Amino acid sequence: MAVEPVVYGASERPPRGDYTRASTDYTCPQDYAAYTAADHDTYRRLYQRQCALLPGLASEAFIAALPSLGAQDRIPRFEEINERLHKATGWEIVGVPGLIPEVPFFTLLAHRKFPVTDWIRKPEEFDYIVEPDIFHDLFGHVPLLFNPVFADYVQRYGQGGLKAERLGACEMLSRLYWYTIEFGLIREAQGLRAYGAGILSSAGELPYSVQSPAPQRLPLQLERTMRTRYKIDTYQQTYFVIDSFEQLFDLTAADFAPIYERLRGLPEFAAGSLSEG
């Protein structure tokens, strides 16, 4: 049964991906036979480039978990990853044709299922792609799902997302996702490191986020994060830093409903606002 494509933000280009293949929950089988030799080569080259950048920039937990993805010279099969992932943390990855709506997304996460786009960028998009593809989702997101604490955080986020949708607070909660799961930084014994998937899958933003003096880096605070808008088409102007995944998990233990109500009456922060208020 076909479902409607999804667009987030302003775009004149129709969403990528074949949504006619998707079930009502937006999942679809990985069509492994459809990948060409060029597709596998693109994945291999992306993987090699990012791996070379990880030392001194990526979190130790990510580097330790990355080999669990398996194949480096070709696009991995989802079922092969799932054999290892389910044993490690009870999670599994499921194919999707592209971006999916909030409620199906939250529902999958709440049931320990992570949606992975099943198509890969074209060679001419090697350095930049507008929408997440299989490389971003697999390389950026999946390794830390092998980490029990982080995996539990992602499930808790999905559960919280379903509640936020009922309360009309998805925009506020989406900022927490953006500034942690996608663009989060962590302070480790050896220094500042990246753990967000959007950083880890980007050759340019990985060194920028950790080393550049340009962006501001603030300790992660729920209310400040939920009030901060973000950029989708440039490097981030603000990053939020945690001290551990346990801290991240503990921060989300609270009932967010009173926080949402309090924030509705407060002004938002621009993506690069220097105000601490």
Disulfide bonds with the S-S distance in Angstrom:
none
